[in-house]
Amino acid sequence: MGFQQGLSGLSVSSKSLDAIGNNIANSSTVGFKQSRSEFADMYANSFATSSTITGMGGRTAAVTQQFGQGNITSTSNPLDIAITGNGFFRMVDDISVSYTRNGQFQVDKEGYIVGASGKKLTGWPYDIDANTLKKGGTPSPLQLSVGNIGAKTTGWTEVAGGGVSAGLSLGMNLDASQLPKDRTNPLATNYVGALNPADPKTFTNSTSAKVYDSQGVEHNLTMYFTKTAPNTWEVRTRFDSDLVSVPNVAGLPYPDVTFDSNGKLVSNTPLAFSTALTSGATTPFAFHVSLDGTSQYGSPFGVNSIQQDGYPDGTLTGISVSRDGVVQGKYSNGQSRPVGQVTLTNFANVQGLQNLGDNRWAETFTSGQPRTNDPGTSDLGALQSASVEDANVDLTGELVNLITAQRTYQANAQTIKAQDTILQTIVNLR
């Protein structure tokens, strides 16, 4: 027995204590992956073989990180994202690319999603004009639109195969028990004269809806329904404080809404609305009004649904992240739209990644090239918003390992002490 074995034992025990201490120190670090010291024995090289050769001690073969899954903890921040399964977040700055499991993100002053170190999270950006995610190629930094997203005018769109979809849709019930009104014969008992919005006797029912011009300015469209004959209702409109509308085409009567004998809507063609604007918004302000879903039954008048496709300008008020990484922005005008999709990256050999500190790793030759794709595809895990992945350190197990490593260190120190006693005995021979 020589000093070499004892010294090497002290060295590997010290390295083991370093790894265990580092694990314990980072047991509360989000996304941390514990390390493990791996040892090997040492033998002297010799051309001759002998059954009496003893080893020269031990050495630290490697300190490897264990990329097992950590526990998931919920938070109140929707930009805290945990990975359940394989993969890393891809982070960039002006000069380098790195990878992390720490999903504690926030938004910087320019709207980029960044980590604590200021590096930007990458993914597939959203193309607003094409209304789709721009997938493929190299993922780019994800940036939220923290400013205004613009307004959309109430309008209509062409439908495949012909026709249009209405910008404003109303569903209601017109009371079948109401008696018709007469505007033409002053001697008739049901004569009401010209429609007067201030006089409810001159129309049967009315309702209003909000619509938006191209600058996002809100306007009020009021519709007046007057029963003029059995199953027939005249429709007139009023825009903001303007006068009640004239026919859309001069010389033609106001459009009628008709029903069959069972109270079902017959004339369900969208009604065209158009008015001139002087505010600077696109003029004429034109859209179609659909009454599809309107009925005529013997129950009181009531509006069941109002839908329209315009909206005012809005600013970002919140976000959410789906399991497949789609970041959805929520805006003050009630709209929501994707702003991008988080991507994940995996490697053939994650043990070959270079540890950079700050819970970041870098690609190396031994790790293999990065494989980037959508979360939940191939060998990549899913994402969980408003959650973080805890360190995968088993604190109880590490404390037991600490005791074991300490005893191993003491035992190796005893071998050195024993060797010293033997040498002292030899020196003292007379």
Backbone hydrogen bonds, N-H to C=O, Kabsch-Sander energy under -0.5 kcal/mol:
donor,donor_aa,acceptor,acceptor_aa,energy
6,G,2,G,-0.9
7,L,3,F,-2.9
8,S,4,Q,-2.6
9,G,5,Q,-2.1
10,L,6,G,-2.4
11,S,7,L,-2.2
12,V,8,S,-2.6
13,S,9,G,-2.2
14,S,10,L,-2.2
15,K,11,S,-2.1
16,S,12,V,-2.2
17,L,13,S,-2.3
18,D,14,S,-2.2
19,A,15,K,-2.2
20,I,16,S,-2.5
21,G,17,L,-2.8
22,N,18,D,-2.3
23,N,19,A,-2.2
24,I,20,I,-2.4
25,A,21,G,-2.5
26,N,22,N,-1.4
27,S,24,I,-1.4
29,T,26,N,-1.7
30,V,28,S,-0.6
31,G,389,E,-2.3
32,F,29,T,-1.8
36,R,64,T,-2.7
38,E,62,A,-3.2
40,A,59,R,-2.4
42,M,57,G,-2.5
53,I,50,S,-0.9
56,M,42,M,-3.6
57,G,42,M,-0.7
59,R,40,A,-2.7
61,A,38,E,-1.9
61,A,59,R,-0.8
62,A,38,E,-1.9
64,T,36,R,-2.2
64,T,62,A,-0.5
66,Q,34,Q,-3.3
67,F,65,Q,-0.7
73,T,388,V,-2.7
75,T,386,A,-3.0
80,D,77,N,-2.0
81,I,79,L,-0.7
81,I,103,G,-2.6
82,A,384,Q,-2.3
84,T,82,A,-0.6
84,T,382,A,-2.8
85,G,83,I,-0.8
88,F,345,T,-1.8
89,F,100,T,-3.2
90,R,343,T,-0.6
91,M,89,F,-0.6
91,M,98,S,-3.0
92,V,120,K,-2.1
93,D,96,S,-1.9
98,S,91,M,-2.6
99,Y,361,W,-2.4
100,T,89,F,-1.8
101,R,359,N,-0.6
103,G,101,R,-0.8
105,F,79,L,-0.9
105,F,103,G,-1.2
106,Q,114,V,-2.2
108,D,112,Y,-2.5
111,G,108,D,-1.9
113,I,142,L,-2.1
114,V,106,Q,-2.9
114,V,112,Y,-0.6
115,G,119,K,-2.3
118,G,115,G,-1.6
120,K,92,V,-2.9
121,L,113,I,-3.1
122,T,90,R,-2.0
123,G,140,S,-2.3
124,W,341,Q,-2.6
126,Y,339,V,-0.7
127,D,125,P,-0.5
127,D,132,T,-3.0
128,I,126,Y,-0.8
131,N,127,D,-1.2
132,T,127,D,-1.5
134,K,125,P,-2.9
135,K,133,L,-1.3
140,S,123,G,-2.2
142,L,121,L,-2.6
144,L,111,G,-3.5
146,V,144,L,-1.4
149,I,314,G,-1.9
152,K,311,Y,-2.4
154,T,212,Y,-3.0
157,T,165,S,-0.8
159,V,163,G,-2.2
162,G,159,V,-2.0
165,S,157,T,-2.2
167,G,288,H,-1.1
168,L,288,H,-2.1
169,S,307,Q,-3.6
170,L,290,S,-3.0
171,G,305,S,-2.4
173,N,302,G,-2.4
174,L,295,S,-2.9
176,A,297,Y,-2.9
178,Q,175,D,-1.3
181,K,227,K,-3.2
182,D,190,N,-2.7
188,A,185,N,-1.6
191,Y,188,A,-1.4
192,V,182,D,-2.8
193,G,182,D,-1.0
199,D,196,N,-2.5
202,T,199,D,-2.2
203,F,200,P,-1.1
204,T,225,F,-1.3
205,N,225,F,-2.5
207,T,223,M,-1.9
209,A,221,L,-2.1
211,V,219,H,-2.3
213,D,217,V,-1.8
216,G,213,D,-2.1
219,H,211,V,-3.1
221,L,209,A,-2.7
221,L,219,H,-0.5
222,T,220,N,-0.6
222,T,238,R,-3.0
223,M,207,T,-3.3
224,Y,236,R,-3.3
225,F,205,N,-3.1
226,T,224,Y,-0.5
226,T,234,E,-2.3
228,T,226,T,-0.6
228,T,232,T,-1.5
229,A,232,T,-1.4
232,T,229,A,-2.4
233,W,257,V,-2.4
234,E,226,T,-3.5
235,V,255,P,-2.1
236,R,224,Y,-2.0
238,R,222,T,-2.4
239,F,243,L,-0.5
240,D,220,N,-3.5
240,D,238,R,-0.6
242,D,239,F,-2.6
245,S,237,T,-4.0
252,L,249,V,-2.1
257,V,233,W,-3.1
258,T,256,D,-0.5
259,F,231,N,-2.0
260,D,264,K,-2.4
263,G,260,D,-1.9
265,L,294,T,-0.5
266,V,258,T,-3.0
267,S,258,T,-1.1
268,N,266,V,-1.6
271,L,289,V,-3.2
273,F,287,F,-2.8
275,T,285,F,-1.5
285,F,275,T,-3.1
286,A,284,P,-0.9
287,F,273,F,-2.1
289,V,271,L,-3.2
290,S,168,L,-3.0
290,S,288,H,-0.5
294,T,291,L,-2.1
295,S,172,M,-2.5
296,Q,263,G,-2.1
297,Y,174,L,-0.6
302,G,173,N,-1.4
304,N,171,G,-3.0
304,N,302,G,-0.6
305,S,171,G,-1.9
307,Q,169,S,-2.4
309,D,167,G,-1.9
311,Y,152,K,-2.2
317,T,330,K,-3.5
318,G,330,K,-1.6
320,S,328,Q,-1.8
322,S,326,V,-2.0
325,G,322,S,-1.8
327,V,340,G,-3.0
328,Q,320,S,-3.1
328,Q,326,V,-0.7
329,G,327,V,-0.5
329,G,337,R,-3.0
330,K,318,G,-3.6
331,Y,335,Q,-2.8
332,S,315,T,-2.5
334,G,331,Y,-1.8
337,R,329,G,-1.7
339,V,327,V,-2.9
340,G,327,V,-0.8
341,Q,124,W,-2.1
342,V,325,G,-3.0
343,T,122,T,-1.2
344,L,373,N,-2.3
345,T,88,F,-2.1
346,N,371,R,-2.1
348,A,367,S,-0.5
349,N,367,S,-2.0
352,G,349,N,-1.5
353,L,350,V,-1.6
354,Q,362,A,-2.5
355,N,353,L,-0.5
356,L,354,Q,-0.5
356,L,360,R,-2.9
357,G,360,R,-0.7
360,R,357,G,-1.3
361,W,99,Y,-2.6
362,A,354,Q,-2.2
367,S,352,G,-0.5
368,G,364,T,-0.9
371,R,346,N,-2.5
372,T,370,P,-0.6
373,N,344,L,-2.2
376,G,381,G,-1.7
377,T,374,D,-1.5
380,L,377,T,-2.5
381,G,86,N,-3.0
382,A,84,T,-1.7
383,L,323,R,-2.1
384,Q,82,A,-2.1
386,A,78,P,-0.6
386,A,80,D,-1.2
387,S,80,D,-1.8
387,S,384,Q,-0.5
388,V,73,T,-2.5
390,D,71,N,-3.5
390,D,388,V,-0.6
392,N,32,F,-1.7
394,D,392,N,-0.5
395,L,393,V,-1.1
398,E,394,D,-2.5
399,L,395,L,-2.0
400,V,396,T,-1.8
401,N,397,G,-2.5
402,L,398,E,-2.2
403,I,399,L,-1.7
404,T,400,V,-2.2
405,A,401,N,-2.9
406,Q,402,L,-2.2
407,R,403,I,-2.2
408,T,404,T,-2.3
409,Y,405,A,-2.3
410,Q,406,Q,-2.2
411,A,407,R,-2.5
412,N,408,T,-2.3
413,A,409,Y,-1.9
414,Q,410,Q,-1.6
415,T,411,A,-1.4
416,I,412,N,-1.5
417,K,413,A,-2.1
418,A,414,Q,-2.6
419,Q,415,T,-2.3
420,D,416,I,-2.3
421,T,417,K,-2.0
422,I,418,A,-2.1
423,L,419,Q,-2.3
424,Q,420,D,-2.2
425,T,421,T,-2.0
426,I,422,I,-2.2
427,V,423,L,-2.7
428,N,424,Q,-1.8
429,L,426,I,-1.5
